[in-house]
Amino acid sequence: MDDAELVLRRLASQAVTGERHSTIEAAAAAQLATQAQDFHGAKWALALRSTGRRPTSTPR
């Protein structure tokens, strides 16, 4: 496996590429944990991994 394939597999396994979760809750559950020292960064990370949401529309 070359570096490019490894990167693609990691992004897919973290739901950054490919099929995304249908809800913010499902994205959070799939990650097992979400670090929120940077609250806006945590919201962005969950929105990135779900469909139909933008970081500005995620719950507070």
Residue pairs with C-beta under 8 A, 6 or more apart in sequence:
1 9
8 17
11 17
11 18
12 18
14 31
14 49
15 21
15 27
15 30
15 49
16 48
16 49
20 27
20 49
20 50
20 51
21 27
21 30
21 49
21 50
21 51
22 50
22 51
23 50
24 46
24 47
24 50
24 53
24 58
24 59
26 50
27 46
27 49
27 50
28 34
28 46
30 49
31 45
31 46
31 49
34 42
34 45
34 46
35 42
36 42
40 55
43 55
43 58
44 55
46 53
46 58
47 53
47 54
47 55
47 57
47 58
